[in-house]
Amino acid sequence: MRGLSLVVPAHNSEKEIGKAIQKYNDVFSEKFRDFEIIVVCNDCHDNTENICKALQSTLPIKIINIPERGKGYALNKGFSESKFDIMGFLDADNPFELDKILKMLEYLRDYDTVIVSKYLKSSKKKQESLLRRLVSLGGNIFSRIFLGLKYRDTQAGAKFFNKNVWDKIGGNFICSGFDWDMEFLYRLKKSNYRVAEVYMPARYGKFSTVRLKHLPGMIIRLLIVRFL
């Protein structure tokens, strides 16, 4: 397959980042001859950066440290530094089965972008916290009404796309937090890119940086995206 640039946004992720990065390398380096991991430490005040630096001698890791806090800031910076034909991101807590992620990447032969959905199939297990479920449900309703997006899950932390997609729609994002995903999908929609949505249950880590205080700013930024 072509080369893969994997961006990992990390905010105070010291409890999970080491194991996740090692696992990402073990799985993806077997499939891709050209492979890089770009860890973007955004507003970290713990040992995240040092843990990643300790792995640099054996793994293909590039570390970027930015003062801005926000998933969107981290992804924009990471993708701007990516160099291979396939680009994408996974969260710092390794939330998905990576063999399934590899299978998902095969969609990029026929689609421009492939995204994970945690909700395409019903499940009796309550895998998410109540806050995560409320944020996801609210984001889904908002994205359908105001952005015209018809995806079941806009927020899952696994999205991959061909580099030519980023070359066209990347840069100058308005959204800087968890709303980045919806602006990204909206830009894909406006450019008529083909998107595959693949169901994949998640293994949730012990932490979440989603907070209710983030929601007002997210809504305002997305309204600007829609009506600007």
C-alpha positions in Angstrom: 0.0 0.0 0.0 1.0 3.6 -0.2 2.7 5.5 2.7 0.7 6.5 5.8 1.0 9.6 7.9 -0.8 9.0 11.3 -1.5 12.1 13.4 -2.1 11.6 17.1 -3.5 14.6 18.9 -2.6 14.4 22.6 -3.6 16.6 25.5 -2.3 15.4 28.9 -2.3 11.8 27.7 0.6 10.4 29.7 -1.5 7.4 31.0 -2.3 6.1 27.6 0.1 7.5 24.9 3.1 5.2 25.3 1.2 2.0 24.9 -0.9 3.5 22.1 2.1 4.7 20.1 3.9 1.4 20.4 0.8 -0.5 19.2 0.2 1.9 16.3 3.8 1.3 15.2 3.6 -2.5 15.6 0.5 -2.8 13.4 0.9 -0.1 10.8 4.7 -0.5 10.1 4.0 -4.1 9.1 1.6 -2.9 6.4 3.2 0.3 5.3 6.9 0.5 4.2 6.6 4.3 4.4 5.0 5.2 7.8 5.2 8.1 10.2 3.6 8.9 13.5 3.1 12.6 14.2 2.2 13.3 17.9 0.9 16.8 18.5 1.1 17.7 22.1 -1.4 20.5 22.5 -1.2 22.4 25.8 0.2 19.5 27.7 1.3 19.9 31.3 2.1 16.3 32.1 4.7 13.8 30.9 3.2 13.2 27.4 6.0 14.8 25.4 8.8 13.1 27.4 7.1 9.6 27.0 7.0 10.1 23.2 10.6 11.4 23.1 11.8 8.2 24.8 10.3 6.2 21.9 11.9 8.3 19.2 15.1 6.2 19.0 13.2 3.1 17.9 10.0 4.4 16.4 9.3 6.8 13.4 7.8 9.5 15.6 7.8 13.2 15.0 6.7 15.3 18.0 5.2 18.7 17.7 4.5 20.8 20.8 1.9 23.6 20.4 0.6 25.9 23.2 -3.0 26.0 21.9 -5.5 23.6 23.5 -7.9 21.9 21.1 -8.2 18.9 19.0 -8.6 21.0 15.8 -5.4 22.9 16.5 -3.5 19.7 16.9 -4.9 18.1 13.7 -4.4 21.1 11.5 -0.8 21.3 12.7 -0.2 17.6 12.3 -1.6 17.3 8.8 0.4 20.3 7.7 3.5 18.3 8.6 2.3 15.0 7.0 4.1 13.8 3.9 2.7 10.5 2.8 -0.2 9.6 0.4 -2.6 8.4 3.1 -3.3 10.7 6.0 -5.4 10.2 9.1 -5.7 10.4 12.8 -6.4 8.2 15.8 -6.9 9.3 19.4 -4.1 9.0 22.0 -5.9 6.1 23.9 -6.0 3.6 21.0 -9.8 3.3 21.0 -10.3 0.9 18.1 -9.2 -2.6 17.0 -6.3 -1.8 14.7 -6.8 -4.8 12.5 -10.2 -3.4 11.7 -8.7 0.0 11.0 -6.3 -1.7 8.5 -9.3 -3.3 6.8 -11.1 0.1 6.7 -8.2 1.7 4.9 -9.0 -0.5 1.9 -12.0 1.7 1.2 -9.6 4.4 0.1 -9.2 2.6 -3.2 -12.8 3.6 -4.1 -13.5 6.5 -1.8 -11.7 9.8 -1.0 -12.2 9.5 2.8 -13.2 6.8 5.2 -14.5 7.4 8.7 -15.5 5.3 11.7 -19.0 5.2 13.1 -19.7 3.7 16.5 -23.4 3.8 15.9 -24.2 2.0 12.7 -25.3 -1.1 14.6 -27.4 -1.2 17.8 -25.6 -2.4 20.9 -26.9 -3.3 24.4 -23.6 -2.2 25.9 -23.3 1.3 27.2 -19.7 1.8 26.1 -19.7 5.6 26.4 -20.1 7.9 29.3 -23.4 9.8 29.5 -21.6 13.1 28.6 -20.0 11.5 25.5 -23.4 10.2 24.4 -25.1 13.5 24.9 -22.4 15.4 23.0 -22.5 12.9 20.2 -26.3 13.0 19.9 -26.4 16.8 20.0 -23.6 17.0 17.4 -25.4 14.5 15.2 -28.7 16.5 15.3 -26.9 19.8 14.8 -24.8 18.5 11.9 -27.9 17.2 10.1 -30.0 20.3 10.5 -27.5 23.0 9.9 -24.7 21.3 7.9 -26.7 18.8 5.9 -24.5 15.9 7.0 -26.1 12.5 7.0 -23.5 10.5 8.9 -24.5 8.5 12.0 -21.3 9.5 13.9 -19.4 12.7 13.1 -17.1 12.6 16.1 -15.4 9.2 16.2 -11.7 9.5 16.6 -10.6 7.7 13.4 -10.7 9.4 10.0 -8.4 8.7 7.0 -8.2 10.2 3.6 -6.1 10.6 0.5 -3.5 13.4 0.6 -5.0 15.2 -2.4 -8.1 15.8 -0.2 -6.1 17.7 2.4 -4.3 19.6 -0.4 -7.6 20.9 -1.5 -9.7 21.5 1.7 -7.0 21.8 4.4 -5.9 25.0 6.0 -7.8 28.0 7.6 -10.2 25.9 9.6 -12.5 27.9 11.8 -13.1 25.1 14.3 -10.4 24.4 16.8 -11.9 21.8 19.1 -14.0 18.7 18.8 -16.1 20.6 16.3 -13.2 20.2 13.8 -14.6 16.9 12.6 -17.9 18.4 11.5 -16.2 21.2 9.7 -14.0 18.7 8.0 -17.0 16.6 6.9 -18.8 19.7 5.7 -15.8 20.8 3.6 -15.8 17.3 2.1 -19.5 17.6 1.3 -19.1 21.0 -0.4 -16.2 19.6 -2.6 -18.3 16.5 -3.5 -15.8 14.0 -2.1 -16.8 10.4 -1.6 -16.9 9.4 2.0 -17.4 5.8 3.3 -18.7 5.4 6.9 -17.7 2.1 8.5 -19.1 0.7 11.7 -16.6 -0.1 14.4 -17.2 -0.4 18.2 -14.8 1.4 20.4 -12.8 0.5 23.4 -13.0 3.6 25.6 -10.1 4.7 27.7 -10.2 6.0 31.2 -10.3 9.7 30.4 -12.2 12.1 28.2 -11.5 15.8 27.5 -15.1 16.5 26.4 -16.6 19.2 28.7 -20.0 20.9 28.6 -18.2 24.3 28.8 -16.9 23.6 25.3 -20.3 23.4 23.6 -21.2 27.1 23.3 -18.0 27.9 21.4 -18.4 24.8 19.2 -21.9 25.8 18.2 -20.9 29.4 17.4 -17.9 28.3 15.3 -20.1 25.8 13.3 -22.7 28.4 12.6 -19.9 30.6 11.2 -18.8 27.7 9.1 -22.3 27.3 7.7 -23.2 30.9 7.1 -19.9 32.5 6.3 
